[in-house]
C-alpha cells in the first residue's frame, strides 16, 4: 500500500514538473524571440528591438525632398515653409535614382534631396506618371567632395502581393519636415480603389494598401515597409481622395494600390481627416518605374467607358418598375455601363451606355459580365485587370448582357488621354 502511494506521489510530482516546464518554455522563447508568431509560423507583430534594427538598416536610404515652390502653385500633401515644399522619397538603385510621389513634385523639374546625415544633393526629375502618382528623380553629378559622402544604399523592393490583412507594416518619412521619423501599424485592407469625384472621365487608383499608420504631410513618397525591411508600397496622402475623377475605367487608375489604416492627414481642413492612409503597391513600382527611367513616361491602356457595380436595387430601377427583365437583371453580377467616350475603344466595340430620364430612371445600358473570360462583378476588378494585365494595343473581349442576350464584343485598347491626367491634378 505504501509503495503504491509513493508511486502515485512520484507521478503527481512528475506531472507538476512537466506542467511547469510547459509554462516556462513559451516565456523563455518569448525572451529569446521578441516577435510573436501565429499557429502557422507567420510573424504577427514585431518588437521594439527588431523595429530599431529595421530603422537603422533603411534610414540612410530615405530622403527629404525640397524645392522652391512658386507662390501660386497648388500642391497637395506639401508642407510649405519659407516657400519650400517637402516630401519624402527613397533610393531605388546605385545609379542615383530616387522614387517618390508625382504629386509631391508639382511642376518642379529640379529638386534637392537631403539624406539623414544632412548631405544635400541636386536631383533632376527624369520620369513622371500622374496616373499612378509615381515619379523618379536622379541625383546630378555630385562634386568630388559630395561624391565621397554619397554612399547609395538602395532599398529592396518586396512583393506586395504577399501582404495580408493584419500584417505589420512600417512607414519612414519626413512628416512636417521632421526627418528620420518611423511609424508603425497594420494592413487594414488590400486591393482598394481610391474614391473619385465628379461625373467626367478620369482615373482612380486601384488595389491600394490601407493601413493605420499616421502619415502626415511630408510623408508622401516615403516607403511602406514589411517587417523584413522591404518596400511594399509608396505612401500617399488621404487628402488626394476625391481629387481624381470617379470613372477610372473611362480614364486611368492606379492598380493594386495597397490600402492601409495609416492616417495620412491633410495639411489643412482637418475635418477631412479619415483615419486611414493608402500606399501604392510595390507591384506597381516594379511595373512602371523601369519604364519611367528609360522613357520618362508610362502609357496606360484606355477602355473609354464609365460604369457602376450592378446591385439588386439598381436592377429594379432600370427601365422603370414592372419591366419583365428586372427580375432577370437582379440575378446578374456585373458592371452597369453609364457612359461611353466618343470614338473610344468601348464605343468602337459597340458597347451601349445608359440614359436617365427626368424621373431619375435609367434606360438601356449594357451590363459587362466578363473581360477575356474573367468574370467581373465590380468596377475595381475591371480597372485592375486592364491596367495590370493589358497594354496599349492589346485586344480585349467584353462579355455583355443586353436585352436578354449575351454578346461578346472585341476591341483594342488605346493610349490614355493626356487631358485626363491634367484634369486629375491633385488639389490642396
C-alpha positions in Angstrom: 0.0 0.0 0.0 2.8 2.4 0.9 4.7 1.5 -2.2 1.6 2.4 -4.4 1.2 5.7 -2.6 4.8 6.6 -3.2 4.4 5.8 -6.9 1.3 8.0 -7.1 3.1 10.9 -5.3 6.0 10.5 -7.7 3.8 10.5 -10.7 2.0 13.6 -9.5 5.2 15.4 -8.8 6.5 14.5 -12.3 3.3 15.9 -13.9 3.8 19.1 -11.9 7.3 19.4 -13.2 6.2 18.8 -16.8 3.4 21.3 -16.5 5.7 24.0 -15.0 8.2 23.5 -17.8 5.5 23.9 -20.4 4.5 27.2 -18.8 8.1 28.4 -18.6 9.1 27.4 -22.1 6.9 29.9 -24.0 8.2 32.7 -21.7 11.8 31.7 -22.4 11.1 31.6 -26.1 9.4 35.0 -26.0 12.5 36.4 -24.4 14.8 34.9 -27.0 12.5 35.7 -29.9 10.7 39.0 -29.3 8.4 38.6 -32.3 5.0 37.0 -32.0 4.1 34.1 -34.3 0.8 32.6 -35.3 0.0 28.9 -35.4 1.3 28.5 -38.9 4.6 30.2 -38.1 4.0 33.6 -39.7 5.1 36.6 -37.8 2.2 38.7 -36.4 4.0 41.6 -34.8 7.4 42.9 -34.2 9.3 44.1 -31.1 10.9 47.4 -30.4 14.3 45.7 -30.9 13.5 44.4 -34.4 12.0 47.8 -35.3 15.2 49.5 -34.3 17.2 47.1 -36.5 14.9 47.8 -39.5 15.1 51.5 -38.9 18.9 51.6 -38.7 19.1 49.4 -41.9 16.9 51.7 -44.0 17.2 55.2 -42.6 20.1 56.2 -44.8 18.1 55.3 -47.9 15.1 57.6 -47.2 15.4 61.2 -48.3 13.7 64.5 -47.8 12.7 66.3 -51.0 12.6 70.1 -51.1 12.3 72.8 -53.8 11.4 76.4 -54.3 7.7 76.3 -54.9 6.0 79.1 -56.9 3.8 81.1 -54.7 0.8 80.5 -56.9 1.2 76.7 -57.1 -1.3 74.3 -55.6 0.5 71.3 -54.2 -1.4 68.6 -52.2 0.3 67.0 -49.2 3.1 69.6 -49.2 4.5 71.3 -46.1 5.3 74.8 -47.2 7.8 76.6 -45.0 9.7 79.7 -46.3 8.4 78.7 -49.8 9.9 75.3 -49.6 7.8 72.2 -50.3 8.7 69.0 -48.5 8.0 65.4 -49.3 9.8 62.0 -48.9 11.5 59.6 -51.2 13.8 56.6 -51.2 16.8 55.3 -53.0 15.9 52.9 -55.8 19.3 51.9 -57.3 23.0 52.6 -57.3 22.6 55.0 -60.3 21.2 57.7 -58.0 17.5 57.1 -58.8 15.1 58.2 -56.1 11.4 57.2 -56.1 8.7 59.5 -54.8 5.1 60.6 -55.5 4.4 62.6 -58.6 2.1 65.0 -56.7 4.9 65.8 -54.2 6.9 67.4 -57.1 4.2 69.6 -58.6 5.7 71.2 -61.7 9.3 71.1 -60.4 12.0 69.8 -62.8 14.9 70.2 -60.4 14.7 69.4 -56.6 17.0 68.9 -53.6 17.2 65.6 -51.8 18.6 65.5 -48.3 19.8 62.4 -46.6 19.5 61.7 -42.8 23.2 62.7 -42.3 22.4 66.2 -43.6 24.1 65.8 -47.0 22.1 67.5 -49.7 22.2 66.9 -53.5 20.5 68.3 -56.5 18.3 65.9 -58.5 16.6 66.1 -61.8 13.0 64.9 -62.3 13.5 62.3 -65.1 10.2 60.4 -65.1 6.6 61.1 -64.0 3.3 59.3 -64.2 0.3 61.2 -62.9 -1.9 58.2 -63.3 0.0 56.1 -60.9 1.3 59.1 -58.8 4.9 57.9 -59.2 7.9 60.0 -60.1 11.6 59.2 -60.5 14.5 61.6 -59.7 18.1 61.2 -60.4 20.9 62.8 -58.4 23.0 65.1 -60.6 26.8 64.7 -60.9 28.0 65.5 -57.4 31.2 67.5 -56.7 34.3 65.4 -55.8 33.6 66.3 -52.1 30.0 65.3 -52.4 30.9 62.1 -54.2 33.0 60.9 -51.3 30.0 61.3 -48.9 27.4 59.9 -51.3 27.1 56.2 -50.4 23.9 55.0 -52.0 22.1 52.1 -50.3 19.1 51.1 -52.5 16.1 49.6 -50.6 15.0 46.1 -51.5 11.6 46.1 -53.4 9.4 43.4 -51.8 6.4 41.6 -53.0 3.2 43.5 -52.1 1.0 40.6 -53.4 2.0 38.6 -50.4 0.6 41.1 -47.9 -2.4 40.1 -45.9 -4.8 41.9 -43.7 -3.3 42.2 -40.2 0.3 42.1 -41.4 2.5 44.7 -39.6 3.9 47.5 -41.7 6.3 50.4 -41.2 6.4 53.9 -42.7 9.5 56.1 -42.7 9.5 59.7 -43.9 9.6 63.4 -43.0 6.2 64.4 -41.6 6.0 68.2 -41.3 9.7 68.3 -42.4 10.8 66.3 -39.3 13.2 63.9 -40.9 14.0 60.4 -39.7 10.5 59.5 -38.5 9.3 55.9 -38.1 5.6 55.0 -37.6 4.1 51.5 -37.4 0.7 49.9 -37.9 -1.0 47.0 -39.7 -2.6 46.4 -43.1 -6.3 47.1 -42.8 -7.2 46.1 -46.3 -5.7 45.4 -49.7 -7.0 45.9 -53.3 -8.8 49.2 -52.5 -9.6 51.8 -55.1 -9.4 55.4 -54.2 -12.9 57.1 -54.4 -13.1 59.6 -57.2 -15.1 62.7 -57.6 -17.2 64.1 -60.4 -19.0 62.6 -63.3 -16.5 63.0 -66.1 -14.0 60.6 -67.3 -10.8 60.5 -65.3 -9.0 57.9 -63.2 -8.8 56.3 -59.8 -6.1 54.3 -58.0 -6.9 50.6 -57.8 -5.5 48.0 -55.5 -4.1 50.3 -52.9 -2.9 49.2 -49.5 -4.7 50.7 -46.5 -3.0 50.9 -43.1 -3.5 52.5 -39.7 -0.1 54.3 -39.6 -0.3 58.0 -39.0 1.1 59.6 -42.2 1.2 63.3 -42.1 2.1 66.0 -44.7 5.7 65.3 -45.8 5.4 61.6 -45.5 4.1 61.2 -49.1 6.6 59.5 -51.3 8.2 57.7 -48.5 8.4 53.9 -48.3 6.0 51.5 -46.7 8.0 48.5 -45.4 7.2 45.0 -44.3 8.8 43.5 -41.2 11.7 42.3 -43.4 12.5 45.9 -44.2 11.5 45.5 -47.8 9.5 48.2 -49.7 5.9 47.0 -50.3 4.5 50.4 -51.1 4.8 54.2 -51.6 2.8 56.2 -49.1 0.3 58.7 -50.4 -1.9 61.2 -48.6 -5.6 60.7 -47.9 -6.4 64.2 -49.0 -5.9 63.1 -52.6 -9.2 61.1 -52.3 -11.7 62.9 -54.4 -9.2 64.7 -56.5 -9.4 62.0 -59.1 -12.3 61.6 -61.5 -14.7 58.8 -60.4 -14.5 57.0 -63.6 -11.3 55.0 -63.6 -12.4 52.8 -66.4 -13.0 55.6 -68.8 -9.7 57.2 -67.9 -7.0 55.6 -65.8 -6.4 54.2 -62.4 -3.5 53.2 -60.1 -3.9 49.4 -59.9 -3.2 47.2 -56.9 -2.9 50.2 -54.5 -2.2 48.9 -51.0 -4.9 50.1 -48.6 -3.7 50.7 -45.0 -5.0 52.1 -41.8 -2.3 54.7 -41.7 -4.0 58.1 -41.1 -2.5 60.5 -43.7 -3.7 63.9 -42.6 -4.3 66.8 -44.9 -2.2 69.9 -44.2 -5.3 72.0 -43.7 -9.0 71.3 -43.3 -8.7 68.7 -40.5 -12.3 67.9 -40.9 -11.3 65.9 -43.9 -9.1 63.5 -41.7 -10.2 60.0 -42.4 -8.0 58.0 -40.0 -6.8 55.8 -42.9 -3.9 56.1 -45.2 -3.0 54.4 -48.5 0.1 53.2 -50.3 0.8 52.4 -53.9 1.9 48.7 -54.0 5.4 47.6 -54.9 3.9 45.6 -57.8 3.1 48.9 -59.4 6.6 50.2 -58.7 8.2 47.2 -60.5 5.9 47.5 -63.5 6.2 51.3 -64.0 9.5 52.6 -62.6 11.8 50.9 -65.2 9.8 52.5 -68.0 9.9 55.9 -66.3 13.7 55.6 -66.0 14.1 54.6 -69.7 11.4 56.8 -71.4 10.4 59.4 -68.9 6.7 58.5 -69.0 4.4 55.4 -68.9 1.5 54.9 -71.3 -1.6 53.3 -69.7 -4.2 51.3 -71.6 -7.6 53.0 -72.1 -11.0 51.5 -72.5 -13.3 54.5 -72.6 -16.4 53.8 -70.5 -17.8 54.5 -67.1 -19.9 52.1 -65.0 -21.1 51.1 -61.6 -21.5 47.8 -59.9 -24.9 46.3 -60.6 -26.9 45.9 -57.4 -30.3 44.5 -56.8 -31.7 48.0 -56.1 -30.2 49.3 -59.3 -31.6 46.4 -61.3 -35.1 47.2 -60.1 -34.9 50.8 -61.3 -33.5 50.1 -64.8 -36.2 50.8 -67.4 -38.7 51.5 -64.7 -40.7 49.2 -62.4 -42.7 46.3 -63.7 -40.3 45.5 -66.6 -40.2 41.8 -67.3 -36.4 41.9 -67.4 -36.0 43.3 -63.9 -36.2 40.0 -62.1 -33.6 38.6 -64.5 -31.3 41.6 -64.0 -31.5 41.1 -60.3 -29.8 37.7 -60.7 -26.9 39.1 -62.7 -23.5 40.1 -61.4 -21.6 42.6 -63.4 -20.9 46.3 -64.2 -23.7 48.5 -65.5 -22.4 50.9 -68.2 -23.3 54.5 -67.7 -21.4 56.5 -70.3 -19.2 55.8 -73.3 -16.4 58.0 -74.6 -17.0 59.0 -78.2 -14.7 57.1 -80.6 -13.1 55.3 -77.7 -12.4 51.6 -77.6 -15.7 50.8 -75.9 -17.6 52.9 -78.4 -15.9 51.2 -81.3 -16.7 47.8 -79.8 -20.4 48.7 -79.8 -20.9 48.9 -76.1 -24.1 50.7 -75.2 -24.3 53.3 -72.4 -27.4 54.3 -70.4 -29.7 57.3 -70.3 -31.5 58.8 -67.3 -34.9 60.4 -67.7 -36.5 63.2 -65.7 -37.6 60.8 -63.1 -34.1 59.5 -62.5 -34.9 56.2 -64.1 -32.1 54.6 -66.1 -32.8 53.2 -69.5 -30.7 50.9 -71.7 -27.1 50.3 -70.9 -25.1 47.1 -71.3 -24.1 45.0 -68.3 -20.4 43.8 -68.5 -20.2 40.3 -67.2 -16.6 39.4 -68.1 -13.5 40.5 -69.7 -11.4 38.0 -71.6 -13.4 35.3 -69.9 -12.7 36.6 -66.4 -15.9 37.3 -64.6 -16.2 40.8 -63.2 -18.7 41.9 -60.5 -17.2 45.2 -59.5 -15.6 48.1 -61.4 -12.5 47.6 -59.3 -11.9 44.3 -60.9 -12.3 45.7 -64.4 -9.9 48.6 -63.6 -7.2 46.3 -62.1 -7.4 43.7 -64.9 -6.9 46.3 -67.7 -4.1 48.3 -66.0 -2.2 45.3 -64.6 -2.6 42.7 -67.3 -3.0 44.7 -70.5 -1.0 47.2 -72.6 -1.8 49.7 -75.3 -2.6 47.9 -78.5 -3.8 44.7 -76.8 -7.3 43.4 -77.7 -9.9 42.5 -75.1 -13.2 40.7 -75.3 -16.0 42.1 -73.3 -18.9 39.8 -72.5 -22.1 41.9 -72.0 -25.7 41.3 -71.3 -28.2 43.3 -73.4 -32.0 42.8 -73.7 -32.0 39.2 -72.6 -29.0 38.2 -74.7 -25.3 37.7 -74.1 -22.8 39.2 -76.6 -19.0 39.0 -76.9 -17.6 42.3 -78.2 -14.0 42.8 -79.1 -12.0 46.0 -79.1 -8.4 47.3 -78.9 -7.1 49.3 -76.0 -5.7 52.8 -76.9 -3.3 55.1 -75.1 -4.7 57.1 -72.2 -5.7 60.6 -73.0 -3.4 63.3 -71.6 -6.3 65.6 -70.9 -7.5 63.2 -68.2 -4.1 63.5 -66.5 -4.5 67.3 -66.5 -7.9 67.0 -65.0 -6.7 64.7 -62.3 -4.0 67.0 -60.9 -4.3 66.9 -57.1 -5.9 69.8 -55.3 -4.8 71.2 -52.0 
